[in-house]
C-alpha cells in the first residue's frame, strides 16, 4: 500500500513511468514492486483513479447455510420445481455445494425425472383398463392354466438390410480359390413396422405392415382376424381347452385396449 501511494506521489510530481521505476528501486531495493506492477498502477492514476485499493472482484462464492437461505431455497423450488442447483447458486450468490446440502439435508428433497408413458389415457380409458384387469383376475381364479391362453402383442420399427455378418458369410475354400467380398452392413433408409403376437410358448404370428399402408383401426382389426384364423388353424395340443384368449396391444393408438374373445 505504501509503494502504491509513492507511485501516486511521483505521478503527481509529473515524473514519467520510467523515472518512477528508478526512484522506487532506489528506495525499496529488492522489495520494490516489479516494473510491470509499477507501470500498471501509474496508468491507473493517469486514467483518473485516486484510490490505492484493489478493485472489487467477485471471487469464489461464499458458503452461508442459515435459516434465511434455507427459506429462500424452499420458496424458490415451490415456484419452479425444475430450478437447477446452478441457477439457485447464481441467484443467491453462494456456491453450489451449499445449495445441494440445503436441498438434500435440510429440505429432504431429491430431483426425480418424469416417467415417460406411451400415451396419456383419459379417465374413461383408465376405468376400462381397471375393469379388464379385474376380469383377468376372475378368469385366472376360475381357470387354472389361463396363462396358456394369453396372447400378447408388440410392435416395432425394423430397418431393411442384409442381416448376415462377415463371419456368417464365411465359406470353405481351397488355397487357390479367390477370396470373396462382403459389403459392410448399412442401415437402410426404408423402415417397416413389424407386428408380433406371442404366448407362453413363443411367437405364434407375425406380420409386416405393407409399405405405404396407413395403420388405422380397420387395418389393425384385419390383422387380428388373420391372427384368429392362424390360431384356429394350428391349435396348441398342449392346451386341452382354450376357453378364452386375450389380445393386448401395447402401443397402437386406435385399438390400444384389451380385446376379449372366446375361442
C-alpha positions in Angstrom: 0.0 0.0 0.0 2.9 2.3 0.8 4.5 1.8 -2.6 1.3 2.5 -4.4 1.0 5.8 -2.5 4.5 6.7 -3.5 3.8 5.8 -7.2 0.8 8.2 -7.0 3.1 10.8 -5.4 5.6 10.5 -8.3 2.7 10.8 -10.8 1.5 14.0 -9.1 5.0 15.4 -9.3 5.0 14.9 -13.1 7.5 12.1 -13.2 7.3 9.6 -16.1 6.7 5.9 -15.5 10.3 5.0 -16.2 11.5 7.7 -13.8 9.1 6.4 -11.2 10.6 2.9 -11.6 14.1 4.1 -11.0 13.1 6.1 -7.9 11.1 3.2 -6.4 14.1 0.8 -6.9 16.4 3.3 -5.2 14.1 3.5 -2.1 12.9 -0.1 -1.8 15.7 -2.2 -3.4 14.8 -5.9 -3.6 11.4 -5.3 -2.0 10.3 -3.0 -4.8 7.3 -3.8 -6.9 8.0 -5.2 -10.4 8.3 -2.9 -13.4 5.0 -4.2 -14.8 3.2 -3.5 -11.5 4.6 0.0 -11.3 3.6 0.7 -14.9 0.1 -0.7 -14.3 -0.5 1.5 -11.2 1.0 4.5 -13.0 -1.6 4.0 -15.8 -4.4 3.7 -13.3 -3.5 7.0 -11.7 -3.1 8.6 -15.1 -6.6 7.5 -16.1 -8.1 9.3 -13.1 -8.2 6.7 -10.4 -7.4 8.1 -6.9 -7.7 5.1 -4.6 -4.8 2.8 -3.9 -7.1 -0.1 -3.0 -7.6 -3.1 -5.3 -10.7 -3.2 -7.4 -13.5 -5.4 -6.1 -13.6 -8.8 -7.6 -16.4 -11.4 -7.5 -14.1 -14.2 -6.4 -15.3 -17.6 -5.1 -19.0 -17.6 -3.9 -19.2 -17.8 -0.1 -20.9 -20.6 1.8 -23.7 -19.5 4.1 -26.1 -22.1 5.4 -28.6 -20.4 7.6 -32.4 -20.3 8.1 -32.8 -17.3 5.8 -31.1 -19.0 2.9 -33.0 -22.3 3.5 -36.3 -20.4 3.4 -35.3 -18.7 0.1 -34.4 -22.1 -1.4 -37.7 -23.6 -0.2 -39.7 -20.8 -1.8 -37.7 -21.0 -5.0 -38.3 -24.6 -5.6 -42.0 -24.2 -4.8 -42.2 -21.5 -7.5 -40.2 -23.6 -10.0 -39.8 -27.3 -9.5 -37.3 -27.6 -12.3 -34.9 -25.0 -10.9 -31.3 -26.2 -11.1 -28.6 -26.0 -8.4 -26.5 -23.7 -10.6 -29.5 -21.4 -11.1 -30.1 -21.0 -7.4 -26.4 -20.7 -6.6 -26.1 -17.8 -9.0 -29.3 -16.2 -7.8 -28.4 -16.3 -4.1 -24.7 -15.7 -4.5 -23.5 -18.9 -2.8 -21.6 -21.9 -4.0 -23.4 -24.9 -5.5 -22.4 -27.3 -2.7 -24.3 -25.2 -0.2 -27.4 -25.3 -2.3 -27.1 -29.0 -2.7 -26.7 -29.6 1.0 -29.8 -27.5 1.8 -31.9 -29.4 -0.8 -30.8 -32.9 0.3 -30.1 -32.5 4.1 -32.2 -29.6 5.3 -35.3 -29.9 2.9 -35.0 -33.6 2.3 -35.5 -33.1 -1.5 -34.3 -35.2 -4.4 -34.6 -34.5 -8.1 -36.7 -37.1 -9.8 -37.2 -37.2 -13.6 -40.7 -37.6 -15.0 -41.6 -41.1 -16.1 -42.4 -41.4 -19.8 -45.6 -43.2 -20.7 -46.7 -44.4 -24.2 -49.9 -42.5 -24.1 -51.9 -40.1 -21.9 -55.1 -42.0 -21.0 -58.4 -40.4 -20.3 -60.4 -41.2 -17.2 -62.7 -43.5 -19.2 -59.8 -45.4 -20.6 -58.3 -45.8 -17.2 -61.6 -47.1 -15.9 -61.8 -49.6 -18.7 -58.4 -50.9 -18.1 -59.2 -51.4 -14.4 -62.3 -53.4 -15.4 -60.3 -55.5 -17.9 -57.7 -56.2 -15.2 -60.4 -57.4 -12.8 -61.9 -59.7 -15.5 -58.4 -61.2 -15.9 -58.1 -61.8 -12.2 -61.5 -63.5 -12.1 -60.7 -65.7 -15.1 -57.3 -66.7 -13.6 -59.1 -67.8 -10.4 -61.6 -69.8 -12.4 -59.3 -71.4 -14.9 -56.1 -73.0 -13.7 -54.0 -72.7 -16.9 -55.3 -69.4 -18.0 -51.8 -68.1 -18.8 -51.6 -70.7 -21.6 -54.5 -68.8 -23.3 -52.9 -65.3 -23.1 -51.7 -63.9 -26.3 -49.6 -60.7 -26.1 -48.8 -58.3 -28.9 -46.0 -55.8 -29.6 -44.9 -53.6 -32.4 -41.5 -52.3 -33.5 -39.8 -50.5 -36.4 -37.4 -52.6 -38.5 -34.8 -51.5 -40.9 -34.4 -53.3 -44.2 -30.8 -54.5 -44.6 -28.8 -57.7 -45.2 -28.8 -59.5 -41.8 -25.7 -61.7 -42.5 -22.5 -60.6 -40.9 -18.9 -61.1 -42.2 -18.5 -64.2 -40.1 -21.8 -65.7 -41.2 -20.9 -65.2 -44.8 -17.6 -67.1 -44.5 -17.2 -70.0 -47.0 -14.9 -73.1 -47.1 -12.4 -72.7 -50.0 -9.2 -74.1 -51.1 -5.9 -72.0 -51.0 -6.2 -71.3 -54.8 -9.8 -70.1 -54.6 -10.4 -66.3 -54.9 -11.4 -64.5 -51.7 -14.9 -63.3 -51.6 -16.1 -59.8 -50.9 -18.6 -58.6 -48.3 -20.1 -55.2 -48.3 -20.3 -53.5 -44.9 -23.7 -53.5 -43.3 -25.5 -50.3 -43.7 -28.9 -49.4 -42.3 -31.4 -48.8 -45.0 -33.5 -45.6 -45.0 -36.6 -47.7 -45.6 -38.3 -48.8 -42.4 -41.3 -51.0 -41.8 -43.5 -51.9 -38.9 -43.4 -55.5 -37.5 -46.4 -56.7 -35.6 -45.7 -59.7 -33.5 -48.1 -61.9 -31.4 -46.8 -64.4 -28.8 -48.0 -66.6 -26.0 -46.2 -68.5 -23.2 -44.6 -70.9 -25.7 -43.2 -68.3 -28.1 -44.2 -66.4 -31.3 -47.4 -67.6 -32.9 -47.9 -65.0 -35.6 -46.0 -62.0 -37.1 -46.8 -59.7 -39.9 -45.0 -56.8 -41.6 -47.1 -53.7 -42.4 -47.1 -53.3 -46.2 -45.2 -50.3 -47.5 -47.5 -47.3 -47.9 -50.2 -48.8 -45.7 -51.7 -46.4 -43.1 -52.1 -48.1 -39.8 -55.7 -47.5 -38.9 -58.2 -49.2 -36.7 -59.8 -51.1 -39.5 -56.3 -52.4 -40.7 -55.4 -53.4 -37.2 -58.7 -55.4 -36.8 -57.9 -57.2 -40.1 -54.6 -58.2 -38.5 -56.4 -59.6 -35.5 -58.7 -61.6 -37.8 -55.7 -63.2 -39.6 -54.3 -64.0 -36.2 -57.6 -65.6 -35.1 -57.6 -67.8 -38.3 -54.0 -68.8 -37.5 -54.9 -69.9 -34.0 -57.9 -71.8 -35.2 -55.9 -73.5 -38.0 -52.9 -74.5 -35.8 -54.3 -75.3 -32.3 -52.0 -75.8 -29.4 -52.0 -79.6 -28.5 -50.6 -78.9 -25.0 -53.8 -77.0 -24.0 -56.8 -79.2 -23.6 -59.3 -76.4 -23.6 -58.7 -72.8 -24.7 -61.8 -71.2 -23.3 -60.6 -67.6 -23.6 -58.0 -65.7 -25.4 -56.6 -62.3 -24.6 -55.1 -59.9 -27.2 -53.4 -56.9 -25.9 -51.8 -54.1 -28.0 -49.3 -52.0 -26.1 -48.8 -49.1 -28.4 -51.5 -48.8 -31.1 -53.5 -45.6 -30.6 -56.6 -46.8 -32.5 -57.2 -50.1 -30.7 -55.0 -49.6 -27.6 -57.2 -51.6 -25.3 -57.6 -55.2 -24.2 -59.7 -57.2 -26.7 -61.6 -60.1 -25.3 -62.8 -63.0 -27.4 -63.9 -66.6 -26.8 -62.3 -69.4 -28.6 
